[in-house]
């Protein structure tokens, strides 16, 4: 598992290569504010090899945040992350590894009959009740999440996962009430708090797409205040002194700035409403920004009014630095499945992000 001493040593080894705010605190650890994501790409051996080279290069050049999920590329992404961490000339305990569970994963490739695969792999063994499935592919039942957690540890080749996200819980809102989904989250958090108590997990969070950047009357909305309350209840039920909910993941980029502009979350002080990013900052939750390059579309350029305020040699670097500039963001995740893009993406950290006033001015 990632340890405070090893991650601080990693910062000492690479810190002089980057701008002052590149490395940031995550609880007692320190992590790079550019992280490597593993969502995109075909489920092929060739893509696996590219990812392996890219991840090793990233770890060995100052990026120690790796983000994946069991369903990414049919479990291939988790496995290649594990292989790369083992291969890199950096100790495992200097690397922060995060993964997710919630979507039913295939194994290496999409089966000819997905429904039959789900029945044989998950329903018949009793891991999933069909009533718990939404869209035929999403489940938050405790037994299923426990199974997925164990599979992820095996795929990654680690004894302890550093951060485990409940993946897109708002998907369940298509079939259940908000109260029922919060109940599901509390049960999921209890499962994860037990893994913390067993030494198999350090922290957990929720990874979302819509839930935290929409108004309260939106059908996909979830409240961070309620999520925190459910984590507190889960920790108490397990007997842990404090909840280990530490992170949220949501999309944030120049084209999707709702997490900053939409004031849909209750203010932690109880006075009015605020954005998800400001809520997280005030509540001490770490934000990992996904889709920092808008799945590659921002590499072609940013709006001129924004690009002119951001430092970086390329459009990709300026886009990454926009995400790194937002309040509460600990690390901006960049999908990097090609070794040729590693230097450019990690190199964004050699430039300072926008200061608070300059970032606010972008939205004036």
ABEGO torsion letter per residue (X at the ends): XBBAAAAAAAAAAAAAABBAAABBBBEABBBBABBBBAABEBBBAAAAAAAAAAAAAAAAAGBABBBBBAABGGGAAAAAAAAAAAABABBAAABBBBBBBGBBBBBGBBBABAAAAAAAAAAAAGABBAAABBGGABBABAAAAAAAAAAAAAAAGBABBABBBBBGAAAAAAABBAAAAAAAAAAAAAAAAAAAAAGABABBBBBBAAAAABBAABAABBBAAAAAAAAAAAAAAAGBABBABABBBBBBBAABAAAAABBABBBAAGBEBBBAAAAAAAAGBBBBBBGAAGGGAAAAEBBAAAAAABBEABAAAAAAAAAAABBGBABBBBBBABAAAAAAAAAAAABBBBBAAAAAAAAX
